[in-house]
Amino acid sequence: MKFRYAMVCSSNQNRSMEAHSLLKRQGFDVSSYGTGAHVKLPGPSLREPNVYDFGTPYKQMFDDLRRKDPELYKRNGILPMLKRNSTVKLAPQRWQDNAADGSFDVVFTFEEKVFDMVLEDLNNRDHVLKKCALIINLEVKDNHEEAAVGARLALDLCQEIEAAESWEDSIDDIVNGFEKQQRRKLLYSISFY
């Protein structure tokens, strides 16, 4: 593979991790992140989410929720999701703290506010490398079914980008073709490292 990819959602749990898992299995150089202040997982009610710090191991979250209410968190898919996540990497990572991870060629976000946060963060960094990065937003609802669909669509786009002679010259055609075929709108922008 020619490029380094980053998958980014709010909590680095569902959408970004589903895509990270799939792309990793397909041999892509991929990482994943969240942009939120904390990692939030559904709780017993909307007003009672489970909140963790970025860097808390997925296994620790799994054990905590299994201890709190194993039936609820198994039924709503949180325990299986955390189990999958722990096979991909140790813990959720925050995008804004990732400078030490190096630069990425292509960054996928799965929600417009996350797209805006990634662009803002990149624009506020020192652009010492003078290296461009493609940022794409593929809007995906934050549920397990849509995350699986979004991951497959992100994989399709990554394969198209990899196959292009130069993504800089073909991105308009790639996006237009994707939007026609999938009937989904993409946002994209160029930023720099």
N, C-alpha and C positions, 0 to 999 in steps of 0.2 A: 504494500500500500504506500502511496506517495505522501499522504497527508496525515497530520495529527488532528483528531477530533475531540471536541468537548460537548457533552450533553448537559443542559442546565435547566432545572426547574426551581421551584421555590424551596423545597426541603431536602432535595437529593434522596428521595425515597421511592417514588412511584414512576413518574414519567421519565425522568433522566436515568434512573436505574434500570428500567425495562429496556430502554434504548442502549444503555451501556452494556448490559448483559448480552443483548442480541448482537451488537456490533463486535464485542469482544469474541464471541463464539465464531463470528465470521472472519476473524483475523485482523480487524481494524485496530490501529493505535488510538485508543479512546480512553477518555477520563470523564468524570461526571462531578457535578457540583450543584449547590443550591444557593439562592441569593437572599433568603430570608434572614431575619435576625436570630431566629431559633429554628429548630426542627420541630414541626408540629405534626402529630398523628391524631386521628380521630379518637375521641374518648367515649365515655358512656352517653354523653349528650353533646350538642353543638357548643354549649358554654363550658364544657369541661374537656378540652383537648389534652392530650399528653404532650408535654413540651420538654425537649431535650436540647442540650447544647450541641452545636456542630462538634464533631470529634468524638462524641459518645459512640462506642462500638455498637453496630447493629445487633450483635449477640446480647449485649447488655440490655438493649431496648426490648428484645425478644423475651429475655428472662423476666424482665420487669412486668411486661404486659401479660405474660403467661401466668405470673404469680397473681396479678390483679384480677383477671377474669378470662381464663383460657377459652371458654365457650364463645364469648362476645368477640374476642380478637381473632379467633379462628374463623368464625362465621362471617365477619366483615372483611376477611382476607388480609388483615394486617400481619398476623403471624407468618403465613406463607410468604408474604412479600419480604418481611425482615429476614426470613431464612434464605430466600433467594439473594437478597442484598449481601448477606454475610459471605456468600460464595463468590461474590464479585470483588468486594473490597472490605476493608476493616470497618470503616465508619464514614458517615456523611461529611463532606467537605464543603466549605463556603467559598463561592466564586471570588468574592472580594479579597480573600486571603490566599489566593493561589499563585501569586507572582513567582514563587520559587519553583513552581511546576513547569516553567518555561512557556513558550508561546504555542498557540494553536493556529492551524490553518483555517479550520472551519469550526464554528461554534453554533450548535443548535439550541434554541430555546423552545419551550412548549407553551408559552403564555406571553401575551404582549407586554405586561408589566415587567416580566423577567427579561425580555428582549431589551426594553428600555434601560433596565438596571445594568445589564451587561455592557451596553453601548456607553452609558454614562461612566461606568467604571473604567472601561478601556480608554475613553476620551480623557479621563483624569490622570492616566498613567503617563510616565515619561516615555516618549516614543523613541527609545535609543536604538532599537533594531531596524527601524524604518521598514518593517515587514508588515504586509497587509494581511488582514484576516477577514474572512467572510462570515457574517453573522446572519443566521436564518431563523425566523420564527415560524414554527408549524404549530398552530393553535390546537391543543389537545385537552379535552376535559380531564380533570383529575380523578379518574376512576380506573379500576384494573382493566376493564375491557377496552376502553379508549386508549389507555397507555400501551396495550399490546398492538393495537392498530397503528398508533403513532410511531411506535418503534419500527414497525415494518416499513412505514412510509419514510421514516428517517433513513433506514437502511437503503431503500430504493434511491433516494436522493444522493446519499453518500457514494453509492455505486456509480451513479451518473457523473458525479463530480470527479471521481477517480478515473473514469473512462475518458473524460474530456482532455484534449491536448493541453488546454489552458482554461481553468475555470473562469479566469478574469474575462476571457473572450467569449465564453459560452454560457455564462450564468443566466443571462436574459432568456436564452433559448431553453435552457434546462428548466427554469422556473415556469415559463409559459407552457411548456409541454406538460409539466407536472400539474399545473393548475387546470389545464384542459382535461387531462386524463382523470384526475382525482376529484375534480370539482371542489377544490379547497384553495383558498387564497394563502399565499405566503408573503411575509414581510422579509426583506433582506436589506442589508447595509454592509458597507465596507468600513473597517476600522483598522487601527495600526498598533503594533507593538514597538 
